[in-house]
Amino acid sequence: MFFRLNSLELDLIVFAVLLGATLLGAFAGRRLRSRTELREPFGVLQAALLGLVALVFAFGLSMAVGRYDSRRAAVVNDANAIGTTYLRAQTLREPIRTRSLRRLEQ
């Protein structure tokens, strides 16, 4: 379902979900403010959720860096292969060499 949406629609959905969660949290916080026995467990829960979000963010960033490095290595390998092919094409005999070098440049 989410893969069929364009970027604007997906942004609006994510914004609406975050806004709803924020308003729900603010409402629950105001309702439970008077209960002093619940302050300590909410602090622990908040710290645990913050740690979980940091862990998910770190894993996502690690995966993105890995994909970037593999893409960069693939580009370098392709460039090296093209350079090697060009150098080897220069060793061919003359009528074939000029045609193959022109085709490689194209």
Summary of the structure (lengths in Angstrom):
residues: 106
radius of gyration: 28.6
end to end distance: 42.0
largest distance: 91.0
contacts: 201
relative contact order: 0.04
helix: 89%
strand: 0%
